Amino acid sequence: MWRRNGLSIVLFLLLACFLVGQVWTGFLSHNQELHEAHRAGLDLWAYLHSGHFVSATFENWESEFLQMGMYVLITVRLRQKGSAESRPLKGEEEEERILPGPTPWAVRKGGIWKLLYGHSLAIVFSILFLASFFLHLAGSWRAAVDEQVARGLPAPTCWEHLWSSSFWFESFQNWQSEFLAVLALVVLTIFLRQKDSPQSKPLAAPHSQTGE
């Protein structure tokens, strides 16, 4: 099991570890802010439903799914000479390698099922992005309402918050960092190597060799 699924197991454990860390530190930080504002603190369960936690969590998930979904789509057509993250510049250099084993059900079925399956990765990333976007909006709006009410100011509607600069600042600061990370990976793999990593070209490969 470990040999076959070690990568996903370790990534899941890291996700769980850092999510627990986010919950606990966010809980302490938010209660400190409430205390300084002379407002009642929250218990842990109430914090998990608060705008502070929901907004912070899905604000980041939203940007991750946007990054990966866009990356899946733009690498279909676009190339970067020398990058390990790019398909070869010439189509004849590509070889579709299919190991023996059962063909996915949708491919055997054909028709609309095969068409949808052929784009299923981008479709699911789009759904995950939209779901995270609206959860981020809901959490961010609730946090904004709490803050305005605490100040004795009128609470914004969800629609007003959607078009506020503060909401889009939360989104754009994460979106730009995600594409910076992808850009760095695409460009750095032209010149740099990591032995045995599937994200790297072979050590002896010339810089001009594009990934496969």
Buried (B, 14 or more C-beta within 10 A) or exposed (E): EEEEEEEEEEEEEEEEEEEEEBBEEBBEEBBEEBEEEEEEBBEEEEBBEBBBBBBBBBBBBBBBBBBBBBBBBEBEEEBBEBBBBBBBEEEEEEEEEEEEEEEEEBEEEEEEBBEEBEEEEBEEBBEBBBBBBEBBBBBBBBBBBBBBEEEEEEBBEEEEBBEBEEBEEBBEEBBEEBBEEBEEBBBBBBEEBEEEEEEBBEEEBEEEBBBE
